[in-house]
C-alpha cells in the first residue's frame, strides 16, 4: 500500500509516478509478481459527498490516478495482478485517452477502483481478497474487497 495522500493533497490531478514506486521499493523491497498494489490518495474521504468525490469543473472530473510510466512499471516490469486505488478510476480525472487502462488491461492486470480505507493498512504484510460479482459479458463489476493483516 503506497500512501500518496500528501502529494495528492497538493495536486487534485496528481498521477502516481514511476519514482513513487521506486522510492517505495527502496524502503520495503521490490514489488513481487502477482502482487495487488494499492494506491491511497485520500480521495475516499470525499465519498459521502458525491460532488466533491467527482470534483467536476472546467469540463472534466479532477482526481488523482496512475501515470503511464507507473502503469508500465507495475505491469510489464513487476507483473502485478492488480492495481487498486481510492478514486473513480486508475486514470486521473481529466484523462480522455485512459492511458493507464490501455497499459494494464492488455497485460491482464485488473483494476480496483473506488476502494476505501486503504490507509488503514500497513505498507506491506497483508493479503487482499477480491470477490467480484460475476457479470456475464461485463467489462467490470462490483466487488467485495478486503484485506487480512498478518
DSSP file (Angstrom, degrees, kcal/mol; ACC not computed):
  #  RESIDUE AA STRUCTURE BP1 BP2  ACC     N-H-->O    O-->H-N    N-H-->O    O-->H-N    TCO  KAPPA ALPHA  PHI   PSI    X-CA   Y-CA   Z-CA
    1    1 A X              0   0    0      0, 0.0     2,-0.6     0, 0.0    38,-0.2   0.000 360.0 360.0 360.0 115.6    0.0    0.0    0.0
    2    2 A X  E     -a   39   0A   0     36,-2.8    38,-2.7     2,-0.0     2,-0.9  -0.843 360.0-148.0 -94.2 120.5    1.6    3.2   -1.2
    3    3 A X  E     +a   40   0A   0     -2,-0.6     3,-0.2    36,-0.2    38,-0.2  -0.790  30.6 160.0 -92.1 105.5    0.3    6.2    0.9
    4    4 A X     >  +     0   0    0     36,-3.0     4,-2.3    -2,-0.9     5,-0.2   0.108  31.7 118.4-112.2  18.6    0.3    9.1   -1.5
    5    5 A X  H  > S+     0   0    0     35,-0.3     4,-2.3     1,-0.2     5,-0.2   0.870  72.1  54.4 -57.3 -41.3   -2.1   11.4    0.4
    6    6 A X  H  > S+     0   0    0      1,-0.2     4,-0.8     2,-0.2    -1,-0.2   0.919 112.2  43.2 -62.7 -43.5    0.5   14.2    0.9
    7    7 A X  H >> S+     0   0    0     -3,-0.2     4,-0.7     1,-0.2     3,-0.5   0.897 115.3  48.9 -69.1 -39.4    1.2   14.5   -2.8
    8    8 A X  H 3< S+     0   0    0     -4,-2.3     3,-0.4     1,-0.2     6,-0.2   0.803 102.3  62.2 -72.1 -28.4   -2.4   14.2   -3.8
    9    9 A X  H 3< S+     0   0    0     -4,-2.3    -1,-0.2    -5,-0.2     3,-0.2   0.795 107.1  46.1 -65.3 -26.9   -3.5   16.9   -1.3
   10   10 A X  H << S+     0   0    0     -4,-0.8     2,-0.3    -3,-0.5    -1,-0.2   0.635 123.7  30.7 -88.0 -16.1   -1.3   19.4   -3.2
   11   11 A X    ><  -     0   0    0     -4,-0.7     3,-2.0    -3,-0.4    -1,-0.3  -0.848  59.6-162.5-150.0 104.9   -2.5   18.4   -6.7
   12   12 A X  T 3  S+     0   0    0     -2,-0.3    81,-0.3     1,-0.3    -1,-0.1   0.720  98.1  48.1 -61.4 -21.2   -6.0   17.1   -7.4
   13   13 A X  T 3  S+     0   0    0     49,-0.1    -1,-0.3    79,-0.1    79,-0.1   0.005  81.9 152.5-106.5  26.2   -4.8   15.7  -10.7
   14   14 A X    <   -     0   0    0     -3,-2.0    51,-2.4    -6,-0.2     2,-0.5  -0.276  31.7-153.2 -59.4 139.6   -1.7   14.0   -9.3
   15   15 A X  E     -d   65   0B   0     49,-0.2    51,-0.3    77,-0.1    -1,-0.1  -0.977  23.0-115.4-116.9 124.2   -0.5   11.0  -11.2
   16   16 A X  E     -d   66   0B   0     49,-3.1    51,-2.1    -2,-0.5    54,-0.5  -0.320  41.2-145.3 -55.0 131.8    1.4    8.3   -9.4
   17   17 A X     >  -     0   0    0     49,-0.1     4,-1.4    53,-0.1     5,-0.1  -0.548  24.0-114.8-103.8 165.2    4.9    8.3  -10.8
   18   18 A X  H  > S+     0   0    0      1,-0.2     4,-2.4     2,-0.2     5,-0.2   0.888 119.4  57.2 -58.6 -40.3    7.5    5.6  -11.5
   19   19 A X  H  > S+     0   0    0      1,-0.2     4,-2.8     2,-0.2     5,-0.2   0.859  99.4  58.0 -62.9 -36.9    9.6    7.4   -8.9
   20   20 A X  H  > S+     0   0    0      1,-0.2     4,-1.8     2,-0.2    -1,-0.2   0.913 110.6  43.7 -57.5 -42.5    6.9    7.0   -6.3
   21   21 A X  H  X S+     0   0    0     -4,-1.4     4,-2.5     2,-0.2    -2,-0.2   0.907 112.3  51.5 -70.9 -42.5    7.1    3.2   -6.8
   22   22 A X  H  X S+     0   0    0     -4,-2.4     4,-2.1     1,-0.2    -2,-0.2   0.910 110.2  49.7 -61.4 -42.9   10.9    3.2   -6.9
   23   23 A X  H  X S+     0   0    0     -4,-2.8     4,-1.3     2,-0.2    -1,-0.2   0.903 110.5  50.3 -63.3 -41.5   11.0    5.1   -3.6
   24   24 A X  H  X S+     0   0    0     -4,-1.8     4,-2.7    -5,-0.2     3,-0.4   0.930 110.6  49.8 -59.9 -45.5    8.5    2.6   -2.0
   25   25 A X  H  X S+     0   0    0     -4,-2.5     4,-2.4     1,-0.2    -2,-0.2   0.840 103.9  58.7 -66.2 -33.7   10.6   -0.3   -3.2
   26   26 A X  H  < S+     0   0    0     -4,-2.1    -1,-0.2     1,-0.2    -2,-0.2   0.865 116.1  35.7 -60.9 -34.7   13.8    1.2   -1.8
   27   27 A X  H  < S+     0   0    0     -4,-1.3    -2,-0.2    -3,-0.4    -1,-0.2   0.859 134.5  20.8 -86.7 -38.1   12.2    1.2    1.6
   28   28 A X  H  < S-     0   0    0     -4,-2.7    -3,-0.2     1,-0.3    -2,-0.2   0.476 109.8-100.6-116.0  -4.9   10.1   -2.0    1.5
   29   29 A X     <  -     0   0    0     -4,-2.4    -1,-0.3    -5,-0.3    -2,-0.1  -0.175  56.0 -41.9 101.7 161.9   11.6   -4.2   -1.2
   30   30 A X        -     0   0    0      1,-0.1     2,-0.3    -4,-0.1    -8,-0.0  -0.350  62.8-110.4 -64.2 135.7   10.8   -4.9   -4.8
   31   31 A X        -     0   0    0    -10,-0.1     2,-0.1    -2,-0.1    -1,-0.1  -0.542  40.3-132.8 -67.6 126.0    7.1   -5.5   -5.6
   32   32 A X    >   -     0   0    0     -2,-0.3     3,-1.6     1,-0.1    46,-0.1  -0.447  23.5 -89.4 -85.5 153.1    6.8   -9.2   -6.4
   33   33 A X  T 3  S+     0   0    0      1,-0.2    47,-0.3    -2,-0.1    46,-0.2  -0.281 113.1  28.1 -55.3 143.1    4.9  -10.7   -9.4
   34   34 A X  T 3  S+     0   0    0     45,-2.5    -1,-0.2     1,-0.3    46,-0.2   0.419  89.0 140.3  84.7  -1.6    1.3  -11.4   -8.6
   35   35 A X    <   -     0   0    0     -3,-1.6    46,-2.3    43,-0.3    47,-1.3  -0.417  51.8-134.6 -73.6 147.6    1.0   -8.7   -6.0
   36   36 A X  E     - b   0  82A   0     45,-0.2     2,-0.5    44,-0.2    47,-0.2  -0.937  23.7-153.2 -98.2 115.6   -2.1   -6.4   -5.7
   37   37 A X  E     - b   0  83A   0     45,-2.4    47,-3.3    -2,-0.7     2,-0.4  -0.803   6.4-159.6 -95.0 124.9   -0.7   -2.9   -5.4
   38   38 A X  E     - b   0  84A   0     -2,-0.5   -36,-2.8    45,-0.2     2,-0.6  -0.896   1.5-158.8-108.7 133.7   -3.0   -0.5   -3.5
   39   39 A X  E     -ab   2  85A   0     45,-2.8    47,-1.0    -2,-0.4     2,-0.7  -0.939   3.3-159.8-116.6 112.1   -2.6    3.3   -4.0
   40   40 A X  E     +a    3   0A   0    -38,-2.7   -36,-3.0    -2,-0.6   -35,-0.3  -0.823  22.7 161.5 -96.0 113.6   -4.0    5.5   -1.3
   41   41 A X        -     0   0    0     -2,-0.7    -1,-0.2   -38,-0.2   -33,-0.1   0.571  54.6-117.1-102.4 -14.4   -4.7    9.1   -2.4
   42   42 A X  S >  S+     0   0    0    -34,-0.1     3,-1.5   -33,-0.0     4,-0.2   0.384  81.0 122.5  89.6  -2.3   -7.0   10.1    0.4
   43   43 A X  G >   +     0   0    0      1,-0.3     3,-2.2     2,-0.2     4,-0.2   0.771  56.5  73.7 -66.0 -26.3   -9.8   10.6   -2.2
   44   44 A X  G >  S+     0   0    0      1,-0.3     3,-1.5     2,-0.2     4,-0.3   0.729  80.6  73.0 -62.1 -20.7  -12.1    8.1   -0.4
   45   45 A X  G <  S+     0   0    0     -3,-1.5    -1,-0.3     1,-0.3     3,-0.3   0.691  94.2  55.1 -64.7 -17.2  -12.6   10.7    2.4
   46   46 A X  G X  S+     0   0    0     -3,-2.2     3,-2.0    -4,-0.2     7,-0.5   0.509  76.9 101.8 -90.3  -6.8  -14.8   12.5   -0.2
   47   47 A X  T <  S+     0   0    0     -3,-1.5    -1,-0.2     1,-0.3    -2,-0.1   0.817  72.6  59.6 -53.2 -41.1  -17.1    9.6   -0.9
   48   48 A X  T 3  S+     0   0    0     -3,-0.3     2,-0.6    -4,-0.3    -1,-0.3   0.726 105.7  52.7 -63.4 -21.4  -20.0   10.8    1.3
   49   49 A X  S X> S-     0   0    0     -3,-2.0     4,-2.4     1,-0.1     3,-0.6  -0.870  71.5-169.8-116.5  95.2  -20.3   14.0   -0.9
   50   50 A X  H 3> S+     0   0    0     -2,-0.6     4,-2.7     1,-0.3     5,-0.3   0.794  84.5  58.3 -61.0 -30.2  -20.5   12.8   -4.5
   51   51 A X  H 3> S+     0   0    0      2,-0.2     4,-2.0     1,-0.2     5,-0.5   0.923 111.5  41.9 -64.4 -42.3  -20.0   16.3   -5.8
   52   52 A X  H <4 S+     0   0    0     -3,-0.6    -2,-0.2    -6,-0.2    -1,-0.2   0.872 114.4  52.3 -69.7 -36.9  -16.6   16.5   -4.0
   53   53 A X  H  < S+     0   0    0     -4,-2.4    35,-0.2    -7,-0.5    -2,-0.2   0.927 116.1  38.4 -66.1 -45.2  -15.8   12.9   -5.0
   54   54 A X  H  < S-     0   0    0     -4,-2.7     8,-0.9    -5,-0.2    -1,-0.2   0.834  89.5-166.5 -74.8 -32.5  -16.4   13.5   -8.7
   55   55 A X     <  -     0   0    0     -4,-2.0     7,-1.0    -5,-0.3     2,-0.5   0.900  11.5-173.0  49.3  56.3  -14.9   17.0   -8.4
   56   56 A X  E     +E   61   0C   0     -5,-0.5     2,-0.3     5,-0.2     5,-0.2  -0.697  21.3 129.8 -87.7 126.7  -16.2   18.3  -11.8
   57   57 A X  E >   +E   60   0C   0      3,-2.6     3,-1.5    -2,-0.5     0, 0.0  -0.951  58.1  29.7-163.8 159.9  -15.0   21.7  -13.0
   58   58 A X  T 3  S-     0   0    0     -2,-0.3     3,-0.1     1,-0.3    -2,-0.0   0.814 131.4 -58.4  55.4  33.2  -13.6   23.1  -16.2
   59   59 A X  T 3  S+     0   0    0      1,-0.2     2,-0.3     0, 0.0    -1,-0.3   0.608 121.4  67.7  79.3  12.5  -15.4   20.5  -18.3
   60   60 A X  E <  S-E   57   0C   0     -3,-1.5    -3,-2.6    -5,-0.1     2,-0.2  -0.987  81.8-102.2-154.6 161.1  -13.9   17.4  -16.6
   61   61 A X  E     -E   56   0C   0     32,-0.5     2,-0.4    -2,-0.3    -5,-0.2  -0.593  34.6-149.3 -79.6 152.8  -13.6   15.4  -13.4
   62   62 A X        +     0   0    0     -7,-1.0     2,-0.3    -8,-0.9   -49,-0.1  -0.969  37.7 122.1-131.4 117.3  -10.5   16.0  -11.3
   63   63 A X        -     0   0    0     -2,-0.4    30,-2.3   -49,-0.0    31,-0.2  -0.958  59.3 -84.0-163.1 159.1   -8.9   13.3   -9.1
   64   64 A X        +     0   0    0     -2,-0.3    25,-0.3    28,-0.2     2,-0.2  -0.187  50.0 158.0 -67.4 161.2   -5.6   11.5   -8.8
   65   65 A X  E     -d   15   0B   0    -51,-2.4   -49,-3.1    27,-0.1     2,-0.4  -0.813  41.3 -66.4-158.8-160.7   -4.6    8.5  -10.9
   66   66 A X  E     -d   16   0B   0     24,-3.7    26,-0.3   -51,-0.3    34,-0.3  -0.890  41.2-130.0-110.4 131.2   -1.7    6.4  -12.3
   67   67 A X     >  -     0   0    0    -51,-2.1     4,-2.5    -2,-0.4     5,-0.2  -0.348  24.9-114.2 -72.3 159.8    0.8    7.8  -14.8
   68   68 A X  H  > S+     0   0    0      1,-0.2     4,-2.3     2,-0.2     5,-0.2   0.878 117.6  53.9 -60.4 -38.5    1.5    5.7  -17.9
   69   69 A X  H  > S+     0   0    0      2,-0.2     4,-2.2     1,-0.2    -1,-0.2   0.904 110.1  45.6 -65.6 -41.7    5.1    5.2  -16.7
   70   70 A X  H  > S+     0   0    0    -54,-0.5     4,-2.5     2,-0.2    -2,-0.2   0.905 112.1  51.8 -67.8 -41.3    4.0    3.9  -13.3
   71   71 A X  H  X S+     0   0    0     -4,-2.5     4,-2.1     1,-0.2     5,-0.3   0.899 110.5  49.2 -61.4 -40.3    1.4    1.6  -15.0
   72   72 A X  H  X>S+     0   0    0     -4,-2.3     4,-1.6     2,-0.2     5,-1.3   0.917 110.3  50.3 -65.6 -43.9    4.2    0.2  -17.3
   73   73 A X  I  <>S+     0   0    0     -4,-2.2     5,-1.5     1,-0.2     4,-0.5   0.935 114.2  44.5 -59.4 -46.5    6.5   -0.4  -14.4
   74   74 A X  I  <5S+     0   0    0     -4,-2.5     6,-2.3     3,-0.2    -1,-0.2   0.849 124.8  31.6 -69.7 -34.3    3.8   -2.3  -12.4
   75   75 A X  I  X5S+     0   0    0     -4,-2.1     4,-1.0     4,-0.2    -3,-0.2   0.955 129.2  27.5 -88.5 -62.0    2.6   -4.3  -15.4
   76   76 A X  I  <5S+     0   0    0     -4,-1.6    -3,-0.2    -5,-0.3    -2,-0.1   0.873 133.2  31.3 -72.8 -38.1    5.5   -5.0  -17.7
   77   77 A X  I  4<S+     0   0    0     -5,-1.3    -3,-0.2    -4,-0.5    -1,-0.2   0.814 132.9  26.4 -93.3 -32.9    8.3   -4.9  -15.2
   78   78 A X  T  4<S-     0   0    0     -5,-1.5   -43,-0.3    -6,-0.3    -3,-0.2   0.616  86.1-142.6-107.8 -16.0    6.7   -6.1  -12.0
   79   79 A X     <  -     0   0    0     -4,-1.0   -45,-2.5    -6,-0.2    -4,-0.2   0.906  30.6-176.0  55.8  47.2    3.9   -8.4  -13.4
   80   80 A X        -     0   0    0     -6,-2.3   -44,-0.2   -47,-0.3    -1,-0.1  -0.286  29.4-135.8 -69.9 160.8    1.4   -7.4  -10.7
   81   81 A X  S    S-     0   0    0    -46,-2.3    29,-1.7     1,-0.3     2,-0.3   0.843  77.9  -7.9 -83.1 -37.6   -2.0   -9.0  -10.6
   82   82 A X  E     -bc  36 110A   0    -47,-1.3   -45,-2.4    27,-0.2     2,-0.4  -0.986  51.6-138.7-157.3 159.7   -4.0   -5.8   -9.9
   83   83 A X  E     -bc  37 111A   0     27,-1.9    29,-2.7    -2,-0.3     2,-0.4  -0.998  23.5-167.6-124.8 125.3   -3.8   -2.1   -9.1
   84   84 A X  E     +bc  38 112A   0    -47,-3.3   -45,-2.8    -2,-0.4     2,-0.3  -0.893   8.5 174.3-115.1 146.2   -6.3   -0.7   -6.7
   85   85 A X  E     -b   39   0A   0     27,-2.4    30,-2.3    -2,-0.4    29,-0.2  -0.978  37.0-128.3-147.8 155.5   -7.0    3.0   -6.0
   86   86 A X  S    S+     0   0    0    -47,-1.0     2,-0.2    -2,-0.3    27,-0.1   0.002  83.6  83.1 -96.7  27.5   -9.4    5.0   -3.9
   87   87 A X  S    S-     0   0    0      2,-0.1    27,-2.7   -44,-0.1    28,-0.3  -0.696  97.1 -95.0-119.1 173.8  -10.6    7.2   -6.8
   88   88 A X  S    S+     0   0    0    -35,-0.2     2,-0.3    -2,-0.2    25,-0.1   0.672 104.4   8.8 -65.8 -15.3  -13.2    6.6   -9.5
   89   89 A X        -     0   0    0    -25,-0.3     4,-0.1     2,-0.1    -2,-0.1  -0.990  65.2-122.2-158.2 155.7  -10.5    5.4  -12.0
   90   90 A X  S    S+     0   0    0     -2,-0.3   -24,-3.7   -25,-0.1     2,-0.3   0.757 101.0  75.9 -73.5 -22.5   -6.9    4.4  -12.2
   91   91 A X  S    S-     0   0    0    -26,-0.3    -2,-0.1     1,-0.1   -24,-0.1  -0.702 101.1-103.2 -84.0 140.4   -6.6    7.1  -14.8
   92   92 A X    >   -     0   0    0     -2,-0.3     3,-2.0   -26,-0.3   -28,-0.2  -0.227  39.3 -98.2 -64.2 156.2   -6.6   10.6  -13.4
   93   93 A X  T 3  S+     0   0    0    -30,-2.3   -32,-0.5     1,-0.3   -31,-0.2   0.801 116.8  47.3 -47.4 -51.3   -9.8   12.6  -13.7
   94   94 A X  T 3  S+     0   0    0    -31,-0.2    -1,-0.3   -34,-0.2   -32,-0.1   0.551  82.9 123.9 -73.6  -3.9   -9.2   14.7  -16.8
   95   95 A X    <   +     0   0    0     -3,-2.0   -34,-0.1     1,-0.2    -4,-0.1  -0.291  28.0 169.3 -60.9 134.3   -7.9   11.8  -18.9
   96   96 A X  S    S+     0   0    0      0, 0.0    -1,-0.2     0, 0.0    -3,-0.0   0.437  78.7  53.2-116.2  -9.0   -9.7   11.2  -22.1
   97   97 A X  S    S-     0   0    0      4,-0.0     5,-0.1     0, 0.0    -2,-0.1   0.597  91.2-142.9-100.2 -14.8   -7.2    8.7  -23.5
   98   98 A X     >  +     0   0    0     -6,-0.2     4,-2.2     3,-0.1     5,-0.2   0.921  29.0 174.9  52.4  51.9   -7.2    6.3  -20.5
   99   99 A X  H  > S+     0   0    0      1,-0.2     4,-1.1     2,-0.2     5,-0.2   0.886  71.6  51.2 -57.0 -46.5   -3.5    5.6  -20.8
  100  100 A X  H >> S+     0   0    0    -34,-0.3     4,-2.8     1,-0.2     3,-0.6   0.911 110.2  49.8 -63.0 -42.1   -3.2    3.5  -17.6
  101  101 A X  H 3> S+     0   0    0      1,-0.2     4,-2.2     2,-0.2     5,-0.4   0.918 107.8  53.9 -60.2 -43.1   -6.1    1.3  -18.7
  102  102 A X  H 3< S+     0   0    0     -4,-2.2     4,-0.3     1,-0.2    -1,-0.2   0.711 114.4  42.5 -67.1 -18.9   -4.6    0.8  -22.1
  103  103 A X  H <X S+     0   0    0     -4,-1.1     4,-0.5    -3,-0.6    -2,-0.2   0.869 118.9  40.4 -89.8 -45.2   -1.4   -0.4  -20.4
  104  104 A X  H ><>S+     0   0    0     -4,-2.8     5,-2.1     1,-0.2     3,-1.1   0.931 108.1  56.4 -74.1 -46.6   -2.8   -2.6  -17.7
  105  105 A X  G ><5S+     0   0    0     -4,-2.2     3,-2.0     1,-0.3    -1,-0.2   0.867 102.1  53.8 -62.8 -41.0   -5.7   -4.4  -19.4
  106  106 A X  G 345S+     0   0    0     -5,-0.4    -1,-0.3    -4,-0.3    -2,-0.2   0.772 108.2  53.5 -63.2 -21.3   -3.7   -6.0  -22.2
  107  107 A X  G <<5S-     0   0    0     -3,-1.1    -1,-0.3    -4,-0.5    -2,-0.2   0.348 119.1-115.3 -89.5   5.6   -1.4   -7.4  -19.5
  108  108 A X  T < 5 +     0   0    0     -3,-2.0     2,-0.6     1,-0.3    -3,-0.2   0.789  67.1 147.2  61.8  29.4   -4.4   -8.9  -17.8
  109  109 A X      < -     0   0    0     -5,-2.1    -1,-0.3    -6,-0.1   -27,-0.2  -0.866  38.3-147.0 -91.9 118.8   -3.8   -6.7  -14.8
  110  110 A X  E     -c   82   0A   0    -29,-1.7   -27,-1.9    -2,-0.6     2,-0.4  -0.508   6.0-130.7 -89.5 161.2   -7.2   -5.9  -13.4
  111  111 A X  E     -c   83   0A   0    -29,-0.2     2,-0.6    -2,-0.2   -27,-0.2  -0.897   8.2-157.6-115.6 136.7   -8.1   -2.6  -11.7
  112  112 A X  E     -c   84   0A   0    -29,-2.7   -27,-2.4    -2,-0.4     2,-0.3  -0.966  23.5-179.0-110.5 118.3   -9.8   -2.0   -8.4
  113  113 A X        +     0   0    0     -2,-0.6   -25,-0.2   -29,-0.2   -27,-0.2  -0.828  56.0  27.8-120.2 157.3  -11.4    1.4   -8.3
  114  114 A X  S    S+     0   0    0    -27,-2.7   -28,-0.2    -2,-0.3    -1,-0.2   0.790  78.7 167.6  64.8  30.0  -13.4    3.3   -5.6
  115  115 A X        -     0   0    0    -30,-2.3     2,-0.3   -28,-0.3    -1,-0.2  -0.313  19.1-149.5 -69.7 159.1  -11.6    1.4   -2.9
  116  116 A X        +     0   0    0      1,-0.1   -29,-0.0     2,-0.1    -1,-0.0  -0.944  61.1  15.1-133.0 153.6  -11.9    2.7    0.7
  117  117 A X    >   +     0   0    0     -2,-0.3     3,-1.5     1,-0.1     4,-0.2   0.746  65.3 147.6  62.7  29.3   -9.9    2.7    3.9
  118  118 A X  G >   +     0   0    0      1,-0.3     3,-1.9     2,-0.2   -78,-0.1   0.844  66.3  63.1 -63.2 -32.4   -6.6    1.9    2.2
  119  119 A X  G 3  S+     0   0    0      1,-0.3    -1,-0.3   -80,-0.1    -2,-0.1   0.569  86.5  72.9 -73.5  -5.6   -4.7    3.9    4.7
  120  120 A X  G <  S+     0   0    0     -3,-1.5    -1,-0.3     2,-0.1     2,-0.2   0.615  88.6  82.1 -75.5 -12.0   -5.8    1.6    7.5
  121  121 A X  S <  S-     0   0    0     -3,-1.9     2,-0.1    -4,-0.2     4,-0.1  -0.597  84.4-118.0 -92.8 152.4   -3.4   -0.9    6.0
  122  122 A X        -     0   0    0     -2,-0.2    -1,-0.1     2,-0.1     4,-0.1  -0.393  36.9-102.7 -75.4 166.7    0.3   -1.2    6.6
  123  123 A X  S    S-     0   0    0     -2,-0.1     2,-0.3     2,-0.1     3,-0.1   0.853  99.8  -2.6 -59.8 -34.8    2.6   -0.7    3.6
  124  124 A X  S    S+     0   0    0      1,-0.1    -2,-0.1     3,-0.0     3,-0.1  -0.890  96.5  74.6-144.9 173.4    3.2   -4.5    3.4
  125  125 A X  S    S+     0   0    0      1,-0.3    25,-2.1    -2,-0.3     2,-0.3   0.837  72.5  99.7  90.2  34.7    2.3   -7.7    5.3
  126  126 A X  E     -F  149   0D   0     23,-0.2     2,-0.4    24,-0.1    -1,-0.3  -0.969  60.8-130.4-145.7 160.9   -1.3   -8.2    4.3
  127  127 A X  E     -F  148   0D   0     21,-2.6    21,-3.0    -2,-0.3     2,-0.4  -0.947  19.4-145.5-114.1 133.6   -3.4  -10.4    1.9
  128  128 A X  E     -F  147   0D   0     -2,-0.4     2,-0.5    19,-0.2    19,-0.2  -0.841   8.2-162.3-101.1 134.3   -6.0   -8.8   -0.3
  129  129 A X  E     -F  146   0D   0     17,-3.4    17,-2.2    -2,-0.4     2,-0.5  -0.973   4.8-171.1-115.0 126.8   -9.2  -10.7   -1.2
  130  130 A X  E     +F  145   0D   0     -2,-0.5     2,-0.5    15,-0.2    15,-0.2  -0.974   5.6 179.3-120.9 118.3  -11.2   -9.5   -4.2
  131  131 A X  E     -F  144   0D   0     13,-2.9    13,-2.2    -2,-0.5     2,-0.1  -0.811  11.9-171.2-122.1  89.0  -14.6  -11.1   -4.7
  132  132 A X  E     -F  143   0D   0     -2,-0.5     2,-0.3    11,-0.3    11,-0.3  -0.421  29.0-109.5 -80.2 155.4  -16.4   -9.6   -7.8
  133  133 A X        -     0   0    0      9,-2.7     2,-1.0    -2,-0.1    -1,-0.1  -0.649  38.4-115.0 -74.4 136.9  -19.9  -10.3   -8.8
  134  134 A X        -     0   0    0     -2,-0.3     2,-0.7     7,-0.1    -1,-0.1  -0.676  37.8-178.6 -80.7 105.3  -20.0  -12.4  -12.0
  135  135 A X    >   -     0   0    0     -2,-1.0     3,-2.2     3,-0.1     2,-0.1  -0.906  26.6-130.1-108.1 106.3  -21.4  -10.2  -14.7
  136  136 A X  T 3  S-     0   0    0     -2,-0.7     3,-0.1     1,-0.3    -2,-0.0  -0.342  89.0  -1.9 -60.4 124.5  -21.7  -12.1  -17.9
  137  137 A X  T 3  S+     0   0    0      1,-0.2    -1,-0.3    -2,-0.1     2,-0.1   0.479 100.8 139.6  75.9   2.1  -20.1  -10.1  -20.7
  138  138 A X    <   -     0   0    0     -3,-2.2    -1,-0.2     1,-0.1    -3,-0.1  -0.445  52.4-148.0 -81.2 152.6  -19.4   -7.1  -18.4
  139  139 A X  S    S+     0   0    0      1,-0.1     2,-0.3    -2,-0.1    -1,-0.1   0.478  84.2   3.6 -93.0  -4.4  -16.2   -5.1  -18.5
  140  140 A X        -     0   0    0     -5,-0.1     2,-0.3     2,-0.0    -1,-0.1  -0.968  64.3-166.9-166.4 170.8  -16.4   -4.5  -14.8
  141  141 A X        -     0   0    0     -2,-0.3    -7,-0.1    -3,-0.1     2,-0.0  -0.985  34.5 -90.1-162.8 154.1  -18.4   -5.4  -11.7
  142  142 A X        -     0   0    0     -2,-0.3    -9,-2.7   -10,-0.1     2,-0.3  -0.394  49.6-169.9 -62.7 150.6  -19.0   -4.5   -8.1
  143  143 A X  E     -F  132   0D   0    -11,-0.3     2,-0.6    -2,-0.0   -11,-0.3  -0.998  29.2-126.9-145.5 148.0  -16.7   -6.4   -5.8
  144  144 A X  E     -F  131   0D   0    -13,-2.2   -13,-2.9    -2,-0.3     2,-0.5  -0.874  35.7-174.9 -89.4 121.7  -16.2   -7.1   -2.1
  145  145 A X  E     +F  130   0D   0     -2,-0.6     2,-0.3   -15,-0.2   -15,-0.2  -0.981  11.5 155.4-123.4 126.4  -12.6   -6.2   -1.4
  146  146 A X  E     -F  129   0D   0    -17,-2.2   -17,-3.4    -2,-0.5     2,-0.4  -0.967  28.6-134.6-146.2 163.9  -11.0   -6.8    2.0
  147  147 A X  E     -F  128   0D   0     -2,-0.3     2,-0.6   -19,-0.2   -19,-0.2  -0.928   3.5-149.3-123.2 144.5   -7.6   -7.3    3.5
  148  148 A X  E     -F  127   0D   0    -21,-3.0   -21,-2.6    -2,-0.4     2,-0.5  -0.960  20.1-149.1-110.0 114.8   -6.3   -9.8    6.1
  149  149 A X  E      F  126   0D   0     -2,-0.6   -23,-0.2   -23,-0.2   -24,-0.1  -0.727 360.0 360.0 -90.0 128.9   -3.4   -8.2    8.0
  150  150 A X              0   0    0    -25,-2.1   -24,-0.1    -2,-0.5    -1,-0.1   0.467 360.0 360.0 -79.9 360.0   -0.8  -10.7    9.3
